[in-house]
């Protein structure tokens, strides 16, 4: 059989002989090109994944920093001397609100709002039995009375702890609420309710726009076991599945 192939090769035209000689080399070259291309694609994908991971890490750090900053602000407001004195004097005076209390609280809230508004705070509000005080910055989304009552209820159930409310994030953003307790003499009686409204959609939009190299980014925000934000496309997925 081998001798027959040799004889056919000897008697073959010159063009066929050249083709037969070059064919193994062309095949080998094609294999090397394919392997090289596969290595380049693999390396590019790994680089893309690494860069994307770094960008997402930076994004999550920015989000976490904003939310941590807002929680710190809530602690400062609770401990603020003007807030404590104004709310205490209001509660101790019964139905008669002392003069300058409203303006003192609003001025203090505006100071905190201006200092922390870069953390995407829409407004800060303090509510007690006598009045409701808003900082500047509240936009046109007027909060319904039923929603306000729900926020106060959740804050009271938290009994002074910070509570995140995310059920209305598509319409009103997310809320951080807590009851304000009297610090003086550690009496810890309730003086009012603190409500902080965060524009989570603007926060995520701005952070996503900074990552121009990423075509599509989906964020899911969680605080321990509580889901703070889930995009509309994932609303039907349970918290357990998200974890």
C-alpha positions in Angstrom: 0.0 0.0 0.0 2.8 2.4 0.9 4.7 1.6 -2.3 1.6 2.3 -4.3 1.2 5.7 -2.7 4.8 6.5 -3.3 4.5 5.6 -7.0 1.3 7.7 -7.3 3.1 10.6 -5.8 6.1 10.2 -8.2 3.8 10.1 -11.1 1.6 13.0 -9.9 1.7 16.4 -11.6 4.0 19.0 -10.1 1.2 21.1 -8.8 -0.2 18.2 -6.8 3.2 17.4 -5.4 3.7 21.0 -4.2 0.2 20.9 -2.7 0.8 17.6 -0.9 4.1 19.0 0.5 2.6 22.3 1.7 -0.7 20.8 3.1 0.8 19.6 6.4 2.5 22.9 7.0 -0.7 24.9 6.2 -2.7 22.6 8.5 -0.1 23.1 11.3 -0.1 26.8 10.8 -3.9 26.9 11.0 -3.8 25.0 14.2 -1.3 27.4 15.7 -3.4 30.4 14.6 -6.5 28.9 16.2 -4.7 28.2 19.4 -3.3 31.7 19.5 -6.7 33.3 18.8 -8.3 31.2 21.6 -5.5 32.3 24.0 -6.1 36.0 23.1 -9.8 35.7 23.6 -9.4 33.9 26.9 -6.9 36.6 28.1 -9.2 39.4 26.9 -12.2 37.9 28.8 -10.2 37.5 32.0 -9.1 41.1 31.7 -12.6 42.2 31.1 -13.9 40.2 34.1 -11.2 41.6 36.3 -11.9 45.2 35.3 -15.6 44.7 35.6 -15.1 43.2 39.1 -13.0 46.1 40.1 -15.6 48.6 38.9 -18.4 46.8 40.7 -16.2 46.7 43.8 -15.7 50.5 43.6 -19.5 51.0 43.0 -20.4 48.8 46.0 -17.9 50.8 48.1 -19.5 54.1 47.1 -23.0 52.8 47.9 -21.9 51.4 51.2 -20.1 54.7 52.1 -23.2 56.7 51.3 -25.5 54.5 53.4 -23.1 54.4 56.3 -22.8 58.2 56.1 -26.6 58.5 56.3 -26.7 56.2 59.3 -24.0 58.3 61.0 -26.1 61.4 60.4 -29.1 59.8 62.0 -27.0 59.2 65.1 -25.8 62.8 65.2 -29.3 64.1 64.9 -30.5 61.9 67.7 -27.7 63.2 70.0 -27.9 66.8 68.8 -28.3 69.2 71.7 -30.7 71.6 69.9 -32.9 68.7 68.8 -33.0 67.1 72.2 -33.7 70.4 74.0 -36.4 71.5 71.5 -38.2 68.2 71.5 -38.0 67.8 75.3 -39.3 71.3 76.0 -42.1 70.7 73.5 -43.2 67.5 75.1 -42.9 68.9 78.6 -45.0 71.9 77.7 -48.0 69.8 76.6 -50.1 71.3 73.8 -48.4 74.6 73.9 -45.3 74.7 71.6 -42.5 76.9 73.0 -41.5 79.8 70.8 -38.6 79.3 68.4 -38.7 75.6 68.8 -39.9 75.0 65.2 -37.3 77.3 63.7 -34.5 75.9 65.8 -35.3 72.4 64.7 -35.7 73.4 61.1 -32.4 75.3 61.1 -30.6 72.3 62.6 -32.1 69.9 60.1 -31.1 72.2 57.2 -27.6 72.2 58.5 -27.5 68.4 58.4 -29.2 68.3 55.0 -26.6 70.7 53.5 -23.8 68.7 55.0 -25.0 65.3 53.8 -27.1 66.0 50.7 -24.3 64.6 48.5 -25.3 61.2 49.9 -28.5 61.5 47.9 -30.8 62.6 50.7 -34.0 64.2 49.5 -35.1 65.5 52.8 -35.0 65.1 56.6 -38.2 65.3 58.7 -39.0 65.2 62.4 -42.5 64.5 63.5 -44.0 64.7 67.0 -47.4 65.1 68.5 -47.4 68.9 68.0 -45.9 69.5 64.6 -43.9 68.2 61.7 -40.6 69.9 60.6 -39.0 69.4 57.2 -35.6 70.4 56.1 -35.1 72.1 52.7 -34.7 69.9 49.7 -38.0 68.1 49.6 -39.0 67.6 46.0 -42.5 67.5 44.4 -43.2 63.9 45.6 -45.6 64.7 48.4 -45.8 61.9 51.0 -49.4 60.6 51.6 -50.6 60.7 55.2 -51.0 56.9 55.2 -47.3 56.5 54.2 -46.2 58.9 57.0 -48.3 56.9 59.5 -46.7 53.7 58.3 -43.2 55.1 58.7 -44.0 56.3 62.3 -45.4 52.8 63.1 -42.2 51.0 61.9 -40.0 53.5 63.8 -41.9 52.8 67.0 -41.7 49.1 66.5 -37.9 49.5 66.2 -37.9 51.3 69.6 -35.0 53.6 68.9 -33.2 51.3 66.4 -32.4 52.4 62.8 -35.0 50.9 60.5 -34.8 50.8 56.7 -38.1 50.9 54.7 -37.8 49.9 51.1 -41.4 49.1 50.1 -41.8 52.4 48.3 -38.4 52.8 46.6 -39.8 53.0 43.1 -42.0 56.0 43.9 -40.6 57.7 47.0 -37.1 56.2 47.4 -36.0 54.4 50.5 -36.5 55.6 54.1 -34.4 55.4 57.2 -36.5 56.0 60.3 -36.1 55.8 64.1 -37.8 57.1 67.2 -35.9 59.9 68.9 -35.5 59.1 72.6 -34.8 61.6 75.4 -31.1 61.3 76.4 -31.2 63.5 79.5 -31.1 61.5 82.7 -31.5 58.4 80.5 -35.2 58.7 80.7 -35.5 57.4 77.1 -39.1 58.5 76.6 -40.2 59.1 73.1 -39.8 62.7 71.8 -40.6 62.2 68.1 -39.8 60.3 64.9 -36.9 61.0 62.6 -37.5 60.3 58.9 -34.7 60.4 56.3 -35.6 60.0 52.6 -32.9 58.7 50.2 -33.2 58.9 46.4 -31.8 55.5 45.7 -32.6 55.6 42.0 -30.5 58.8 41.5 -27.7 57.2 43.6 -27.6 54.0 41.5 -27.9 56.0 38.2 -25.0 58.3 39.0 -22.8 55.4 40.2 -23.7 53.3 37.1 -23.0 56.3 34.7 -19.5 56.4 36.1 -18.8 52.9 34.7 -19.0 53.7 31.0 -17.2 50.5 30.1 -20.0 48.4 31.4 -23.0 48.0 29.2 -25.4 46.8 31.8 -25.2 46.7 35.6 -27.8 45.5 38.0 -27.5 46.4 41.7 -29.1 44.5 44.6 -28.6 46.2 48.0 -28.8 44.4 51.2 -28.2 45.3 54.9 -27.6 42.0 56.7 -30.8 40.0 56.1 -32.9 42.9 54.8 -33.1 43.6 51.1 -32.8 47.4 50.6 -33.2 47.6 46.8 -34.0 45.2 44.0 -34.5 46.3 40.4 -37.9 45.8 38.8 -36.7 42.8 36.7 -35.8 40.9 39.8 -38.8 41.8 42.0 -40.3 38.3 41.7 -37.2 36.6 43.1 -37.3 35.8 46.8 -34.8 37.2 49.3 -33.5 33.7 49.9 -32.8 33.3 46.2 -31.0 36.6 46.0 -28.8 35.6 48.9 
